[in-house]
Amino acid sequence: MSDRSLMSYAESAQWGHVERDGASVLPVLAAYHQLQAEALYQSATVAAIQQLRKGIP
């Protein structure tokens, strides 16, 4: 946010939820950063999906 505070937003098919409590937001932020660090590049993701689909009619 403009005041440097953190917030998170999560949604499902039924609802969306905004969280502003830092104690709840920080674990979500840490998990997001971990996912970023471990994620493949887009081209590598596409290649992996194509390889997996080769066995599917």
One Martini backbone bead per residue (centre of mass of N, CA, C, O) as a GRO file, in nm:
protein
   57
    1MET     BB    1   0.104   0.032   0.006
    2SER     BB    2   0.155   0.365   0.043
    3ASP     BB    3   0.233   0.303   0.366
    4ARG     BB    4   0.378   0.002   0.351
    5SER     BB    5   0.162  -0.182   0.386
    6LEU     BB    6   0.016  -0.498   0.422
    7MET     BB    7  -0.159  -0.730   0.200
    8SER     BB    8  -0.417  -0.972   0.134
    9TYR     BB    9  -0.554  -1.194  -0.128
   10ALA     BB   10  -0.831  -1.425  -0.141
   11GLU     BB   11  -0.984  -1.681  -0.353
   12SER     BB   12  -1.286  -1.832  -0.452
   13ALA     BB   13  -1.585  -1.939  -0.571
   14GLN     BB   14  -1.733  -1.808  -0.300
   15TRP     BB   15  -1.480  -1.610  -0.211
   16GLY     BB   16  -1.333  -1.316  -0.059
   17HIS     BB   17  -1.013  -1.203   0.102
   18VAL     BB   18  -0.902  -0.953   0.322
   19GLU     BB   19  -0.574  -0.891   0.465
   20ARG     BB   20  -0.411  -0.671   0.729
   21ASP     BB   21  -0.268  -0.855   0.918
   22GLY     BB   22   0.062  -0.907   0.963
   23ALA     BB   23   0.054  -1.197   1.093
   24SER     BB   24  -0.103  -1.305   0.827
   25VAL     BB   25   0.067  -1.190   0.582
   26LEU     BB   26   0.363  -1.292   0.608
   27PRO     BB   27   0.322  -1.597   0.535
   28VAL     BB   28   0.214  -1.538   0.252
   29LEU     BB   29   0.462  -1.389   0.148
   30ALA     BB   30   0.663  -1.619   0.191
   31ALA     BB   31   0.521  -1.822   0.004
   32TYR     BB   32   0.537  -1.652  -0.251
   33HIS     BB   33   0.848  -1.635  -0.263
   34GLN     BB   34   0.893  -1.939  -0.282
   35LEU     BB   35   0.742  -1.979  -0.547
   36GLN     BB   36   0.917  -1.791  -0.715
   37ALA     BB   37   1.190  -1.944  -0.669
   38GLU     BB   38   1.065  -2.238  -0.788
   39ALA     BB   39   0.978  -2.143  -1.048
   40LEU     BB   40   0.936  -2.161  -1.366
   41TYR     BB   41   0.966  -2.071  -1.655
   42GLN     BB   42   0.741  -2.035  -1.893
   43SER     BB   43   0.879  -2.217  -2.109
   44ALA     BB   44   0.921  -2.458  -1.912
   45THR     BB   45   0.626  -2.503  -1.845
   46VAL     BB   46   0.525  -2.562  -2.129
   47ALA     BB   47   0.712  -2.804  -2.180
   48ALA     BB   48   0.610  -2.978  -1.943
   49ILE     BB   49   0.315  -2.995  -2.035
   50GLN     BB   50   0.370  -3.121  -2.311
   51GLN     BB   51   0.500  -3.378  -2.200
   52LEU     BB   52   0.252  -3.474  -2.032
   53ARG     BB   53   0.044  -3.474  -2.287
   54LYS     BB   54   0.154  -3.701  -2.476
   55GLY     BB   55  -0.022  -3.935  -2.314
   56ILE     BB   56  -0.272  -3.762  -2.410
   57PRO     BB   57  -0.551  -3.762  -2.629
   0.00000   0.00000   0.00000
